[in-house]
Structure formats: C-alpha cells, structure tokens
Amino acid sequence: MKKLSVIVPVYNKEKTLARCLDSLLQQDYKNLEIIIVDDKSTDDSRKVIEQYQKKYPSKIKASFNKKNEYIGKTRNIGLSLATGDYIGFVDSDDYVKKEMYSTYIAFMEEHDLDIVSGYYEKVGKEEGLFKNTPFPLSNIKTRPELLLEFDCGPCNKLFKKSLIDEYEIRFLENTKYEDVPFVLKALYYAKRVGHLKRSYYYYYIHDKSETTVMDEHVFDIFKILDEVKKTYRDFKEQAILEAFVIREVGRYLLLQKYQKDKKIRSKFIKEGYLYLEKMNPKWRQNKIYKQEKWIKRVIQNHPGWLKLYHALG
C-alpha cells in the first residue's frame, strides 16, 4: 500500500481544527501521514496540534513557524516534510469524508493518473454541492480546454508526489491566490488527469470569504496570471490561455462591487483593463470569450457599465 501525505496549514483555527483532524484520522485509507504546519497562530491552535500529536505520534507530524509566513510558504514547508507517494491538501476549517482518499487513490491507480479532481460540498455561510466542470481522462496536450475546465483549488484533488518533485512545483509565497499557479503548473506537466463526479470534501464558507471581503491584495492576481502565462508560454492554444486570463481578470473586476475602498476599486479597474490591453488590444474579440453570456460581456467590456454594475450592487 502506497503512502499518502496530507498537508494541513493552520492559522488561528482552534475552533475547527479538531473536526478537520478527526476526519483525516478516520480515513479508511490507513497508510497516511498528516503534516500540520502552524503559521504562528495567536489562538490555541498550537495546543490542539500538540494534543493530537501526542495522541497519534505515528500519524501526525507537526511544524511550527517562528513567524507568520502566510499560506504559500506554509504549504511549501509541508511539501518539504512529506514522504508519501501521494499528496493531498486540506484546509484546517474544512473536513473530508472517510472514504475520500481510498476512492481517489483507487481511481488514480486504476487509470495511471497524476492528478485526480472531484466535486466539493459547501458548508457554513453557503451550502450546496459545487460541481466543477467534469472532464474525461486526458491531459492538457490532448484536451487544451482543460485550462478552462480545471478548477484551481488544490484541496479537492490528489497529486502524485513524483510529479510535484520532478517539475519542482511549489506555491508562490507572500501573495494571494497562490494555489492557482501551483495547480495549473501541475496540470501542464501531468501525463494524465481524471475527475470523479462525486464530492468527498466539505469546504467551509465563512463570513470573511473572498466574495465579501476585498482589499489591496486583489492586485496580486496580476502576478499570479503572469506566472501562469510563463508556465503556458509554449501552449499551442493561445486563444484558450487568453480566454482564461480574460475570465480571471473579468471575475475580479466584477468582484470589486465588494471593495469598500473606492480608491482601490478605481485603481484596480484601471489596471485590470490596462492588463488586458497589454496582453491583446483586441481581447474583446477572443472567440471563446465571445461565447460568454452577452450581459456579462457588456458589463465587463466597458468601465462605464462596470461602474454602474458596482453602483447598483
């Protein structure tokens, strides 16, 4: 039985951490290690971690950052400690079904996959099954549209560690949206990926989610997209890559309705359009983007309509 490493980054999650760890300890796939990396929590998260480590010394590895390093570096520390053949990620306010990893690994081994993805269940402030776009067994070379179909969260997935090690895939540090280039780089180099049309992961939505809190870190999306474009610079279907960039910038242009600081909102709108114009002055003519709903395109295409959308929101 091959070994599984599950990386759990922690920052001030004393109230939800036990639920998360219990769900991992109850997995019916038994050859696993749980790697907890605490990012200098200021609550009692460390006490919870130490209690679990003492109780389950053969299952749990713990590392404690000496200063707040943020999630990108914290996950990278977890990767450096992982000794498994497979890598999973679970956020410390989330939890999983007991059969998640046994199902993922069986599917991965049956079809010789580098990455397995699945649906996830939203709980908390929002509830319901999130069905990311399902796709057939394939890779980015044979199915370029995977770039638009593959969701960029790492936690509803399982990765072969050999893939991550061979291509030195790591999370960007000191930036927001750090999981996007990690997942998409793994997708780019994967020989074969697969999707399970089931949910095994419970994703906790809290009050301070991305859609309700916007701040100056939204500008990090440009750095993230630059990193994705660097990975995909030799990608043959540049129209798909361009459509991906348009979609992501457009999404954050719309999300500025939640931006409380009007100066940041105005600056991001200006820089967002400049970013798209620099990529391609004719970005509005992208054949894939033109398939979007017309009302969405009308709002995104012109700063005036976008500002009206924000005002009405």
C-alpha positions as CSV (number, residue, x, y, z in Angstrom):
1,M,0.0,0.0,0.0
2,K,1.5,3.3,-1.1
3,K,1.8,6.1,1.4
4,L,-0.3,9.3,1.4
5,S,0.7,12.6,2.8
6,V,-2.0,15.2,3.7
7,I,-0.8,18.7,4.3
8,V,-2.8,20.9,6.7
9,P,-1.8,24.5,7.0
10,V,-3.1,26.2,10.2
11,Y,-3.6,29.8,11.3
12,N,-5.9,30.6,14.2
13,K,-8.3,27.6,13.7
14,E,-8.7,26.3,17.2
15,K,-12.5,26.0,16.8
16,T,-12.4,23.9,13.6
17,L,-9.1,22.1,13.7
18,A,-10.2,19.1,15.7
19,R,-13.0,18.4,13.3
20,C,-10.6,18.6,10.4
21,L,-8.0,16.3,12.0
22,D,-10.7,13.8,13.2
23,S,-11.9,13.4,9.6
24,L,-8.4,12.6,8.5
25,L,-7.7,10.2,11.3
26,Q,-10.9,8.3,10.4
27,Q,-9.9,7.7,6.8
28,D,-10.3,4.2,5.7
29,Y,-7.0,4.5,3.8
30,K,-4.6,3.7,6.7
31,N,-1.1,4.3,5.3
32,L,-1.1,8.1,5.7
33,E,0.7,10.8,7.4
34,I,-0.9,14.1,8.5
35,I,1.5,17.0,8.2
36,I,0.3,20.0,10.2
37,V,2.2,23.3,9.7
38,D,1.1,26.1,12.1
39,D,1.7,29.6,10.8
40,K,2.4,31.2,14.2
41,S,-1.2,31.1,15.4
42,T,-2.1,33.6,18.1
43,D,-5.0,31.5,19.5
44,D,-4.9,28.0,21.0
45,S,-4.3,26.2,17.7
46,R,-0.9,25.1,18.8
47,K,-2.3,23.4,21.9
48,V,-4.8,21.5,19.8
49,I,-2.0,20.4,17.5
50,E,0.3,19.2,20.3
51,Q,-2.6,17.3,21.9
52,Y,-3.2,15.4,18.7
53,Q,0.5,14.9,18.0
54,K,0.9,13.3,21.5
55,K,-2.1,11.1,21.0
56,Y,-1.3,10.0,17.4
57,P,2.6,10.2,17.2
58,S,2.8,7.6,14.3
59,K,0.3,9.5,12.2
60,I,0.9,13.2,12.8
61,K,3.9,15.4,12.0
62,A,3.8,19.0,13.2
63,S,5.9,22.0,12.4
64,F,5.6,25.5,13.9
65,N,6.6,28.6,12.0
66,K,8.7,31.0,14.1
67,K,6.9,33.9,12.3
68,N,3.9,34.4,10.2
69,E,4.8,33.1,6.7
70,Y,1.4,33.0,5.1
71,I,-0.2,30.1,3.4
72,G,2.1,29.7,0.3
73,K,5.2,29.2,2.3
74,T,3.4,27.2,5.0
75,R,2.2,24.7,2.4
76,N,5.7,24.6,0.9
77,I,7.1,23.7,4.3
78,G,4.5,20.9,4.4
79,L,5.7,19.6,1.0
80,S,9.3,19.6,2.2
81,L,8.2,17.3,5.1
82,A,6.1,15.0,3.0
83,T,7.3,11.4,2.5
84,G,4.3,9.9,0.8
85,D,3.7,8.8,-2.8
86,Y,0.6,10.9,-3.0
87,I,0.0,14.5,-1.8
88,G,-3.3,15.9,-0.6
89,F,-4.2,19.2,0.9
90,V,-6.9,20.0,3.5
91,D,-7.5,23.5,4.9
92,S,-7.9,23.5,8.7
93,D,-11.5,24.7,8.7
94,D,-12.6,22.1,6.2
95,Y,-13.1,18.3,6.6
96,V,-13.4,15.2,4.4
97,K,-15.5,12.0,4.1
98,K,-13.8,8.9,5.5
99,E,-13.6,7.2,2.0
100,M,-12.1,10.2,0.2
101,Y,-8.5,9.2,-0.2
102,S,-9.2,5.4,-0.6
103,T,-11.5,6.3,-3.5
104,Y,-9.1,8.9,-5.0
105,I,-6.1,6.5,-4.8
106,A,-8.0,3.6,-6.3
107,F,-9.2,5.7,-9.2
108,M,-5.7,7.1,-9.7
109,E,-4.0,3.7,-9.7
110,E,-6.7,2.1,-11.9
111,H,-6.2,4.7,-14.6
112,D,-2.5,5.6,-14.0
113,L,-3.2,9.3,-13.2
114,D,-1.0,12.1,-12.0
115,I,-3.9,14.2,-10.6
116,V,-7.5,13.3,-9.5
117,S,-10.1,16.0,-9.0
118,G,-13.7,15.9,-7.7
119,Y,-16.6,17.9,-6.6
120,Y,-16.9,19.5,-3.2
121,E,-19.6,20.4,-0.8
122,K,-20.0,23.9,0.5
123,V,-21.0,24.2,4.2
124,G,-21.3,27.2,6.6
125,K,-22.4,30.5,5.3
126,E,-23.3,28.9,2.0
127,E,-24.4,25.4,1.5
128,G,-24.7,23.1,-1.5
129,L,-22.8,20.8,-3.9
130,F,-20.3,22.7,-6.1
131,K,-19.9,20.9,-9.4
132,N,-16.8,22.0,-11.1
133,T,-16.7,21.1,-14.8
134,P,-16.3,17.3,-15.2
135,F,-13.9,16.1,-17.9
136,P,-12.8,12.8,-19.4
137,L,-9.4,11.1,-18.7
138,S,-7.0,13.3,-20.6
139,N,-4.2,15.8,-20.4
140,I,-3.6,19.5,-21.4
141,K,-2.0,18.5,-24.7
142,T,-4.8,16.3,-25.9
143,R,-7.6,18.4,-24.3
144,P,-6.4,22.1,-24.3
145,E,-9.8,23.2,-22.9
146,L,-8.8,21.6,-19.6
147,L,-7.3,25.0,-18.8
148,L,-10.8,26.4,-18.6
149,E,-12.4,23.3,-17.1
150,F,-9.9,22.6,-14.3
151,D,-10.7,24.4,-11.1
152,C,-7.7,25.9,-9.4
153,G,-8.2,24.7,-5.8
154,P,-5.8,22.1,-4.5
155,C,-7.9,20.6,-1.7
156,N,-10.5,18.7,-3.8
157,K,-7.6,16.9,-5.6
158,L,-4.8,14.3,-5.1
159,F,-1.4,14.7,-6.7
160,K,1.4,12.2,-7.4
161,K,4.4,13.4,-5.4
162,S,6.7,12.3,-8.2
163,L,5.0,14.9,-10.5
164,I,5.5,17.7,-7.9
165,D,9.1,16.7,-7.3
166,E,10.1,16.2,-10.9
167,Y,8.9,19.6,-12.0
168,E,9.7,21.4,-8.7
169,I,6.1,22.6,-8.4
170,R,5.7,24.9,-5.4
171,F,3.3,27.5,-4.2
172,L,4.1,31.2,-4.7
173,E,5.0,32.8,-1.4
174,N,3.9,36.1,0.0
175,T,1.0,36.5,-2.3
176,K,-2.7,35.9,-2.5
177,Y,-4.3,33.3,-4.9
178,E,-1.1,31.2,-4.6
179,D,-2.9,28.0,-5.4
180,V,-3.7,29.0,-9.0
181,P,-0.2,28.7,-10.5
182,F,0.5,25.5,-8.4
183,V,-2.5,23.7,-9.7
184,L,-2.1,24.9,-13.3
185,K,1.6,24.0,-13.4
186,A,0.8,20.5,-12.1
187,L,-1.9,20.3,-14.8
188,Y,0.5,21.4,-17.5
189,Y,3.0,18.7,-16.8
190,A,0.6,15.9,-15.9
191,K,0.6,13.0,-18.3
192,R,-3.0,12.0,-17.4
193,V,-5.7,13.6,-15.2
194,G,-9.1,12.4,-14.1
195,H,-12.3,13.6,-12.5
196,L,-14.7,11.9,-10.1
197,K,-18.3,13.1,-10.3
198,R,-18.7,12.9,-6.6
199,S,-18.0,15.0,-3.6
200,Y,-15.8,13.9,-0.7
201,Y,-14.6,17.3,0.5
202,Y,-16.5,19.7,2.8
203,Y,-15.4,23.3,2.1
204,Y,-16.4,25.7,4.9
205,I,-17.6,29.1,3.7
206,H,-17.2,31.8,6.4
207,D,-18.3,35.4,6.7
208,K,-14.9,36.8,5.5
209,S,-14.9,34.9,2.2
210,E,-13.4,36.3,-1.0
211,T,-16.8,37.4,-2.2
212,T,-17.5,39.5,0.8
213,V,-14.0,40.9,1.6
214,M,-11.9,42.7,-1.0
215,D,-8.7,44.6,-0.2
216,E,-5.5,45.8,-1.8
217,H,-4.3,42.2,-2.2
218,V,-6.6,41.9,-5.2
219,F,-3.7,43.3,-7.2
220,D,-1.8,40.0,-6.6
221,I,-4.0,38.4,-9.3
222,F,-1.8,40.1,-12.0
223,K,1.3,38.5,-10.5
224,I,-0.5,35.2,-10.5
225,L,-1.6,35.4,-14.1
226,D,2.0,36.4,-15.1
227,E,3.2,33.2,-13.5
228,V,0.5,31.1,-15.3
229,K,1.4,32.7,-18.7
230,K,5.1,31.9,-18.0
231,T,4.2,28.2,-17.5
232,Y,2.0,28.1,-20.6
233,R,4.2,30.2,-22.9
234,D,4.6,27.2,-25.3
235,F,1.0,26.2,-25.0
236,K,-0.3,25.8,-28.6
237,E,-3.8,27.0,-27.9
238,Q,-3.0,30.6,-27.0
239,A,-6.7,31.7,-27.6
240,I,-7.6,29.4,-24.7
241,L,-4.9,30.8,-22.5
242,E,-6.1,34.3,-23.4
243,A,-9.6,33.4,-22.6
244,F,-8.5,32.1,-19.2
245,V,-6.8,35.4,-18.4
246,I,-9.8,37.4,-19.6
247,R,-12.1,35.3,-17.4
248,E,-10.0,35.7,-14.3
249,V,-9.4,39.5,-14.7
250,G,-13.1,39.9,-15.5
251,R,-14.2,38.0,-12.5
252,Y,-12.2,40.2,-10.2
253,L,-13.4,43.3,-12.0
254,L,-17.0,42.2,-11.1
255,L,-16.0,41.3,-7.5
256,Q,-14.9,44.9,-7.0
257,K,-18.6,45.5,-6.0
258,Y,-17.4,44.2,-2.6
259,Q,-14.5,46.5,-2.4
260,K,-15.1,49.0,0.4
261,D,-12.2,51.3,-0.5
262,K,-13.4,53.2,-3.6
263,K,-9.8,54.3,-4.4
264,I,-8.6,50.7,-4.6
265,R,-11.7,49.8,-6.7
266,S,-11.0,52.6,-9.2
267,K,-7.3,51.7,-9.3
268,F,-8.0,48.0,-9.9
269,I,-10.5,48.7,-12.6
270,K,-8.0,50.9,-14.4
271,E,-5.1,48.4,-14.0
272,G,-7.4,45.5,-15.0
273,Y,-8.2,47.0,-18.3
274,L,-4.6,48.0,-18.9
275,Y,-3.5,44.4,-18.2
276,L,-5.9,43.0,-20.8
277,E,-5.0,45.7,-23.3
278,K,-1.3,44.9,-22.9
279,M,-2.0,41.2,-23.4
280,N,-4.0,41.9,-26.6
281,P,-5.6,45.2,-27.6
282,K,-8.3,43.1,-29.3
283,W,-9.1,40.9,-26.3
284,R,-12.8,41.5,-26.6
285,Q,-12.7,39.6,-29.9
286,N,-11.4,36.4,-28.3
287,K,-13.6,33.7,-29.9
288,I,-14.0,31.8,-26.6
289,Y,-14.8,34.9,-24.6
290,K,-17.4,35.9,-27.1
291,Q,-19.3,32.7,-26.2
292,E,-19.9,34.2,-22.6
293,K,-23.4,35.5,-21.8
294,W,-23.9,38.8,-23.6
295,I,-24.9,40.7,-20.4
296,K,-21.8,39.6,-18.6
297,R,-19.7,40.8,-21.6
298,V,-21.5,44.1,-21.8
299,I,-20.7,44.8,-18.1
300,Q,-17.1,43.6,-18.4
301,N,-16.3,45.3,-21.7
302,H,-16.6,48.9,-20.7
303,P,-15.5,50.7,-17.5
304,G,-18.7,52.8,-17.5
305,W,-21.1,49.8,-17.5
306,L,-18.8,48.1,-14.9
307,K,-19.0,51.1,-12.6
308,L,-22.8,51.2,-13.0
309,Y,-23.0,47.5,-12.1
310,H,-20.9,48.3,-8.9
311,A,-23.2,51.2,-8.0
312,L,-26.4,49.1,-8.4
313,G,-24.8,46.2,-6.5
